[in-house]
Amino acid sequence: MKICWVTPFVLRSSIGRVSAEVAKALAARGHEVEILRCEEQDDAAEPLHPTRLPVHHWRSYDLSRLRTQFDVVIVNIGDNYPFHAGVFAILDAAPCLGIFHDFYIYNLFSGWLHYNGLDYRRHDAEIVATYGPQAEPHAVAVRSGQMLDMGEIASKLPMTEWLAGRCEAALAHAHFYAPKLEAACPGPVAVTPLCCPDRATPPGPPKAKSQLTLTTVGVMNPNKRVADVIRAIGGSDALKACAYRLVGPISDDERAKLEAVAAEVGFAHLIIDGAVDDDTLDKRLDEADVMVALRKPVLEGASGSACEGMLSGRPTVVARAGFYGELPDDLVFKVDGEIVVEELRETLERLVADKTLRRDTGKAARAWALENLNAARYAEAVEALAQAQVTSRPLLAIGARVGGELRAMGLADTDPAVARIGATLQKLLAPLDA
């Protein structure tokens, strides 16, 4: 197949890192792959992920080529408008397979409104078109500041369906949000674990040392529950002897807040690295004894930091919610999705006290991650969904035409005849057995 792989590709993008590996794996499977960057701007000063494949930026590319020169256009969708601004024009230009890295994309939606100068009327209209008239009060509440809790917004207006309805096929990284894609996407939907390329981190437990290190990586925003981890540590003499290291971008306000929490509970070993390069991240993973990858609320489709913790061979603590809750129970250490400090403290104390538990669980988690999170396996899953997408096109085309005729006749979507007609079309257009 000729594949156009749409993704942010600047070095800062973790989706870009995954894309480089998966596109390479697809090419190794015999496909002809081109990468189309979807960042809002093409900044020549921004370094890109290394690749031998052709790379273009959407603003300087003839998007009419997408429909005529490629068999499939695969669009990576995440909740960051500057990284994904081009996906809207691309979705309009050709039928696409959407890979939904985040199940909550309200921020992408909000960015689209802002960058295109659209006002509250368009905001409310898009939400009503996606969720129906009953969602209008939620639309008013969120854009007027009455609904600020991200968990509440995610439960009512994740906006996943907003773009899933514009995709011909869709891929999720966990089962918990696949129904949202299935409800909106007209074509095939599949679920496969996130690809997480292995790093240079030496596998297995770190060298023996007097002070154990607990580590959290990623963007240090409030939903990573770092403050809860610090409070859990502060209530335990055994945990207070450990270092807790934060590796990833952090705002000055969040840094000050977390340092204040550490001072409040009497914890003196909080280390905040901030943003680091890949070599430094490898070193920090090598130094870690326990990885802490909590989220509340869970907004992403999968977590690169949790996957990297498992790949590094370190025991990883996660919330029992969303993607994290779907990880094998015997390979990670799950705490309640509400993040109860006392339960978290008990889990961390258990890990700190038991070297054998840390080593054995980390070893088993790495073996599972190497088998399930690699680029070759992911490319195979994408290929299968893309083939199903291409095969389903005649059915989708006829279904759209018949649906238009039924609507013109005044037939409601809920009429039993609609289901019978759909089932008949599926039988008529089902592929012949080999």
C-alpha positions as CSV (number, residue, x, y, z in Angstrom):
1,M,0.0,0.0,0.0
2,K,1.0,3.6,-0.5
3,I,0.6,5.2,3.0
4,C,0.6,8.8,4.0
5,W,1.5,9.0,7.7
6,V,0.3,12.3,9.2
7,T,2.0,13.2,12.5
8,P,3.8,16.0,14.4
9,F,7.4,15.2,13.8
10,V,9.4,17.8,15.7
11,L,11.8,16.2,18.2
12,R,9.8,17.5,21.2
13,S,6.8,15.3,20.1
14,S,6.5,11.9,21.7
15,I,3.9,11.0,19.0
16,G,6.6,11.9,16.5
17,R,9.0,9.5,18.2
18,V,6.5,6.7,18.0
19,S,5.7,7.7,14.4
20,A,9.3,7.5,13.3
21,E,9.5,3.9,14.5
22,V,6.1,2.7,13.2
23,A,6.6,4.3,9.8
24,K,10.0,2.6,9.5
25,A,8.3,-0.7,10.4
26,L,5.6,-0.2,7.8
27,A,8.2,0.5,5.2
28,A,10.0,-2.7,6.3
29,R,6.8,-4.6,5.6
30,G,6.9,-3.5,2.0
31,H,4.7,-0.4,2.1
32,E,5.6,2.9,0.4
33,V,5.4,5.4,3.2
34,E,5.6,9.2,3.2
35,I,5.4,11.4,6.4
36,L,3.3,14.5,6.3
37,R,3.9,16.8,9.3
38,C,0.9,18.4,10.8
39,E,2.3,21.1,13.2
40,E,0.7,24.5,12.9
41,Q,4.0,26.1,11.7
42,D,7.0,24.7,9.9
43,D,9.8,26.1,12.1
44,A,13.2,25.5,10.5
45,A,14.9,25.9,13.9
46,E,13.0,22.9,15.3
47,P,14.9,19.6,14.9
48,L,13.0,16.6,13.6
49,H,13.1,12.9,14.4
50,P,15.5,11.1,12.2
51,T,14.1,9.1,9.3
52,R,15.0,8.0,5.7
53,L,11.5,8.4,4.5
54,P,10.2,11.4,2.6
55,V,9.0,14.2,4.9
56,H,6.7,17.1,4.0
57,H,4.9,19.8,5.9
58,W,1.1,20.2,5.3
59,R,1.3,23.9,4.6
60,S,3.6,23.4,1.6
61,Y,2.0,20.2,0.3
62,D,-0.7,19.8,-2.3
63,L,-3.4,18.1,-0.2
64,S,-5.3,17.1,-3.3
65,R,-2.6,14.4,-3.8
66,L,-3.8,12.6,-0.7
67,R,-7.0,11.3,-2.4
68,T,-5.4,10.3,-5.7
69,Q,-1.9,9.1,-4.8
70,F,-2.3,7.1,-1.6
71,D,-4.2,4.1,-0.6
72,V,-4.6,5.2,3.0
73,V,-4.0,8.4,4.9
74,I,-3.3,7.7,8.6
75,V,-3.7,10.7,10.9
76,N,-2.3,10.8,14.4
77,I,-4.6,12.8,16.6
78,G,-3.6,14.2,20.0
79,D,-4.9,16.9,22.3
80,N,-2.4,19.7,21.3
81,Y,-3.5,22.2,18.7
82,P,0.0,23.6,17.7
83,F,1.2,20.0,17.1
84,H,-1.9,18.8,15.3
85,A,-3.3,21.9,13.5
86,G,-3.0,20.4,10.1
87,V,-5.2,17.4,10.7
88,F,-8.4,19.4,10.1
89,A,-7.4,20.3,6.5
90,I,-6.2,16.8,5.9
91,L,-9.4,15.2,7.2
92,D,-11.3,17.4,4.7
93,A,-8.9,16.4,1.8
94,A,-9.2,12.6,1.9
95,P,-10.8,9.6,3.8
96,C,-8.6,9.0,6.8
97,L,-7.7,6.4,9.4
98,G,-7.5,8.3,12.7
99,I,-5.2,7.1,15.5
100,F,-6.6,8.6,18.7
101,H,-3.7,9.0,21.1
102,D,-6.0,10.9,23.6
103,F,-9.6,10.1,24.3
104,Y,-10.1,13.6,25.6
105,I,-9.5,16.2,22.8
106,Y,-11.4,19.2,24.1
107,N,-8.2,21.2,24.2
108,L,-7.6,20.4,20.6
109,F,-11.1,21.6,19.9
110,S,-10.6,24.8,21.9
111,G,-7.4,25.5,20.1
112,W,-9.1,25.0,16.7
113,L,-11.7,27.6,17.7
114,H,-9.1,30.1,19.0
115,Y,-6.6,29.9,16.1
116,N,-9.4,30.2,13.6
117,G,-11.1,33.1,15.3
118,L,-14.4,31.3,15.9
119,D,-16.6,32.4,18.8
120,Y,-18.9,30.8,21.4
121,R,-21.7,30.3,18.8
122,R,-19.5,27.9,16.8
123,H,-18.3,26.3,20.1
124,D,-21.8,25.5,21.1
125,A,-22.9,24.5,17.6
126,E,-20.1,21.9,17.2
127,I,-20.9,20.4,20.6
128,V,-24.6,20.2,19.8
129,A,-23.9,18.7,16.4
130,T,-21.7,16.1,18.1
131,Y,-23.7,15.2,21.2
132,G,-27.2,16.5,20.5
133,P,-29.3,19.3,21.9
134,Q,-29.1,17.9,25.4
135,A,-25.4,18.8,25.5
136,E,-26.0,22.6,25.0
137,P,-26.1,23.3,28.8
138,H,-22.8,21.6,29.2
139,A,-21.4,23.6,26.3
140,V,-22.5,26.9,27.9
141,A,-21.1,25.8,31.3
142,V,-17.6,24.8,30.0
143,R,-17.0,27.9,27.8
144,S,-18.4,30.3,30.5
145,G,-16.1,28.9,33.2
146,Q,-18.9,27.2,35.3
147,M,-17.4,23.8,34.5
148,L,-13.7,23.8,35.2
149,D,-12.9,20.3,36.5
150,M,-11.2,18.4,33.7
151,G,-12.6,15.1,34.9
152,E,-16.2,16.5,34.5
153,I,-15.4,17.9,31.1
154,A,-14.0,14.6,30.0
155,S,-17.1,12.7,31.2
156,K,-19.5,15.0,29.3
157,L,-17.6,16.6,26.4
158,P,-14.4,14.7,25.6
159,M,-15.0,15.7,21.9
160,T,-13.5,12.3,20.8
161,E,-16.6,11.7,18.7
162,W,-16.2,15.2,17.1
163,L,-13.2,14.0,15.0
164,A,-14.0,10.3,15.0
165,G,-17.1,11.1,12.9
166,R,-14.8,12.7,10.3
167,C,-12.6,9.5,10.0
168,E,-13.3,6.6,7.8
169,A,-11.6,4.2,10.3
170,A,-10.2,4.7,13.8
171,L,-7.7,3.1,16.2
172,A,-7.7,3.3,20.0
173,H,-4.9,2.3,22.3
174,A,-7.2,1.0,25.0
175,H,-10.7,-0.5,25.2
176,F,-12.1,2.0,27.6
177,Y,-12.7,4.7,24.9
178,A,-13.2,2.5,21.9
179,P,-17.0,2.7,22.2
180,K,-16.8,6.5,21.7
181,L,-15.0,5.9,18.4
182,E,-17.4,3.1,17.4
183,A,-20.4,5.4,18.1
184,A,-19.2,8.1,15.7
185,C,-16.8,6.5,13.1
186,P,-18.7,5.0,10.1
187,G,-16.0,2.5,9.3
188,P,-13.9,-0.2,11.2
189,V,-12.5,0.5,14.6
190,A,-9.7,-1.4,16.3
191,V,-7.8,-1.4,19.6
192,T,-4.1,-2.1,19.9
193,P,-1.6,-1.2,22.6
194,L,0.5,1.9,22.1
195,C,3.9,1.5,20.5
196,C,6.6,2.5,22.9
197,P,10.2,2.2,21.4
198,D,12.7,0.8,23.8
199,R,15.2,3.3,25.2
200,A,18.9,2.9,26.0
201,T,18.1,2.5,29.6
202,P,19.9,-0.6,31.0
203,P,17.2,-3.2,31.8
204,G,16.8,-4.5,35.3
205,P,17.3,-2.9,38.7
206,P,19.8,-0.1,39.2
207,K,23.1,-0.6,41.0
208,A,23.0,-1.1,44.7
209,K,22.9,2.2,46.6
210,S,22.0,3.5,50.0
211,Q,19.1,5.7,48.9
212,L,16.3,4.4,46.7
213,T,14.8,6.7,44.0
214,L,11.1,7.1,43.1
215,T,10.6,8.7,39.7
216,T,7.8,10.4,37.8
217,V,8.4,11.4,34.1
218,G,6.4,13.6,31.7
219,V,4.8,17.0,31.8
220,M,4.3,17.9,35.5
221,N,0.7,19.0,35.4
222,P,-1.8,18.6,38.4
223,N,-3.5,15.5,36.9
224,K,-0.2,13.5,37.4
225,R,-1.0,13.7,41.2
226,V,2.6,14.5,42.2
227,A,1.3,16.4,45.2
228,D,-0.4,13.2,46.4
229,V,2.8,11.2,46.0
230,I,4.7,13.7,48.1
231,R,2.0,13.6,50.8
232,A,2.2,9.8,50.8
233,I,5.9,10.0,51.2
234,G,5.7,12.6,53.9
235,G,3.6,10.3,56.1
236,S,6.2,7.5,56.2
237,D,9.7,7.4,57.7
238,A,10.7,4.6,55.3
239,L,9.6,6.6,52.3
240,K,11.1,9.9,53.5
241,A,14.5,8.3,53.3
242,C,14.0,7.9,49.5
243,A,14.6,10.5,46.8
244,Y,11.6,11.5,44.7
245,R,12.7,12.8,41.3
246,L,10.5,14.6,38.8
247,V,11.7,14.5,35.2
248,G,9.9,16.6,32.6
249,P,8.6,20.1,31.8
250,I,7.1,22.0,34.7
251,S,5.8,25.5,35.2
252,D,7.2,27.8,37.8
253,D,3.8,27.8,39.6
254,E,3.7,24.0,39.7
255,R,7.3,23.8,40.9
256,A,6.6,26.3,43.7
257,K,3.4,24.4,44.7
258,L,5.1,21.0,44.9
259,E,8.1,22.4,46.8
260,A,5.6,23.9,49.3
261,V,3.9,20.5,49.7
262,A,7.2,18.9,50.4
263,A,8.1,21.5,53.0
264,E,4.7,21.1,54.6
265,V,5.1,17.3,55.1
266,G,8.8,17.5,56.0
267,F,10.2,15.8,52.9
268,A,13.7,17.0,52.1
269,H,14.6,14.8,49.1
270,L,12.4,16.2,46.3
271,I,14.4,16.7,43.1
272,I,12.9,18.6,40.2
273,D,14.9,18.2,37.0
274,G,12.5,20.0,34.6
275,A,12.7,19.3,30.9
276,V,15.6,17.1,29.9
277,D,17.1,15.6,26.7
278,D,16.8,11.9,25.8
279,D,20.3,11.1,27.1
280,T,19.5,12.6,30.5
281,L,16.1,10.8,30.5
282,D,17.9,7.5,29.9
283,K,20.1,8.2,32.9
284,R,17.2,9.1,35.1
285,L,15.4,5.9,34.2
286,D,18.6,4.0,34.9
287,E,18.8,5.6,38.4
288,A,15.1,4.9,39.2
289,D,14.0,2.1,41.6
290,V,10.3,2.7,41.4
291,M,8.3,4.5,38.6
292,V,5.2,6.4,39.7
293,A,2.8,7.0,36.7
294,L,-0.5,8.2,38.2
295,R,-3.3,10.1,36.5
296,K,-6.5,11.6,37.7
297,P,-8.4,12.2,35.6
298,V,-7.2,9.9,32.9
299,L,-7.3,11.9,29.6
300,E,-4.9,10.1,27.4
301,G,-5.6,6.9,25.4
302,A,-2.3,5.4,26.7
303,S,0.7,6.5,28.7
304,G,4.2,6.6,27.3
305,S,5.6,7.2,30.8
306,A,3.9,4.0,32.2
307,C,5.1,2.0,29.2
308,E,8.6,3.3,29.5
309,G,8.6,2.4,33.2
310,M,7.7,-1.1,32.3
311,L,10.3,-1.3,29.4
312,S,13.0,-0.1,31.8
313,G,12.3,-3.1,34.0
314,R,11.2,-1.0,37.0
315,P,8.1,-1.7,39.0
316,T,5.5,0.9,38.0
317,V,2.7,2.3,40.1
318,V,-0.5,3.3,38.2
319,A,-4.1,4.2,38.9
320,R,-6.8,1.6,38.4
321,A,-8.5,3.7,35.7
322,G,-8.6,4.0,31.9
323,F,-5.7,2.6,30.0
324,Y,-3.8,2.0,33.2
325,G,-6.5,-0.2,34.6
326,E,-6.2,-2.4,31.5
327,L,-2.5,-3.2,32.1
328,P,-1.9,-6.7,33.4
329,D,-2.6,-6.8,37.2
330,D,0.5,-8.8,37.9
331,L,2.9,-6.5,36.0
332,V,2.1,-3.1,37.6
333,F,1.0,-1.9,41.0
334,K,-2.5,-0.4,40.9
335,V,-4.1,1.9,43.3
336,D,-7.6,3.2,43.3
337,G,-8.4,5.7,40.6
338,E,-9.4,8.2,43.2
339,I,-5.7,8.2,44.3
340,V,-6.2,7.6,48.1
341,V,-3.0,8.8,49.8
342,E,-3.0,6.1,52.4
343,E,-3.3,3.3,49.9
344,L,-0.6,4.9,47.7
345,R,1.6,5.1,50.8
346,E,1.1,1.4,51.6
347,T,1.9,0.4,48.0
348,L,5.1,2.5,47.9
349,E,6.2,1.1,51.3
350,R,5.7,-2.4,50.1
351,L,7.9,-1.8,47.0
352,V,10.6,0.0,48.9
353,A,10.9,-2.8,51.5
354,D,11.0,-5.7,49.0
355,K,14.0,-5.7,46.6
356,T,13.0,-9.1,45.2
357,L,9.5,-7.9,44.4
358,R,10.9,-4.9,42.6
359,R,13.3,-7.0,40.6
360,D,10.9,-9.8,39.6
361,T,8.0,-7.6,38.7
362,G,10.2,-5.3,36.8
363,K,11.7,-8.1,34.8
364,A,8.3,-9.6,33.9
365,A,6.9,-6.2,33.0
366,R,9.8,-5.6,30.6
367,A,9.3,-8.9,28.9
368,W,5.6,-8.2,28.4
369,A,6.4,-4.7,27.1
370,L,9.0,-5.8,24.7
371,E,6.5,-8.3,23.2
372,N,3.5,-6.1,23.1
373,L,4.6,-2.5,22.7
374,N,7.1,-2.8,19.8
375,A,6.9,-1.1,16.5
376,A,6.6,-4.3,14.4
377,R,3.6,-5.5,16.3
378,Y,2.0,-2.0,16.1
379,A,2.7,-1.7,12.3
380,E,1.0,-5.1,11.8
381,A,-2.1,-3.9,13.7
382,V,-2.2,-0.6,11.7
383,E,-1.8,-2.6,8.4
384,A,-4.7,-4.9,9.3
385,L,-7.0,-2.0,10.1
386,A,-6.0,-0.1,7.0
387,Q,-6.8,-3.1,4.8
388,A,-10.2,-3.4,6.6
389,Q,-10.8,0.3,5.9
390,V,-10.1,-0.1,2.1
391,T,-12.2,-3.2,1.9
392,S,-15.1,-1.5,3.7
393,R,-15.2,1.5,1.3
394,P,-17.8,0.0,-1.1
395,L,-20.1,-0.8,1.8
396,L,-19.6,2.7,3.3
397,A,-20.3,4.4,0.0
398,I,-23.5,2.4,-0.7
399,G,-24.5,2.9,3.0
400,A,-24.1,6.6,2.7
401,R,-26.2,6.7,-0.5
402,V,-29.0,4.5,1.0
403,G,-28.9,6.5,4.2
404,G,-29.4,9.7,2.3
405,E,-32.4,8.2,0.5
406,L,-33.9,7.0,3.8
407,R,-33.5,10.4,5.4
408,A,-35.1,12.0,2.4
409,M,-38.0,9.7,2.9
410,G,-38.3,10.8,6.5
411,L,-37.2,7.5,8.1
412,A,-35.8,8.0,11.6
413,D,-32.4,6.6,12.6
414,T,-34.1,4.5,15.3
415,D,-36.6,2.9,12.9
416,P,-36.1,-1.0,12.9
417,A,-35.9,-0.9,9.1
418,V,-32.6,0.9,9.3
419,A,-31.0,-1.9,11.2
420,R,-32.4,-4.5,8.8
421,I,-31.2,-2.6,5.7
422,G,-27.7,-2.3,7.3
423,A,-27.5,-6.0,8.0
424,T,-28.6,-6.8,4.5
425,L,-25.9,-4.6,3.0
426,Q,-23.2,-6.2,5.2
427,K,-24.2,-9.6,3.9
428,L,-24.3,-8.5,0.3
429,L,-20.9,-6.9,0.5
430,A,-19.1,-9.3,2.8
431,P,-15.8,-10.5,1.5
432,L,-15.8,-14.0,0.0
433,D,-14.0,-16.7,2.0
434,A,-10.6,-17.7,0.7
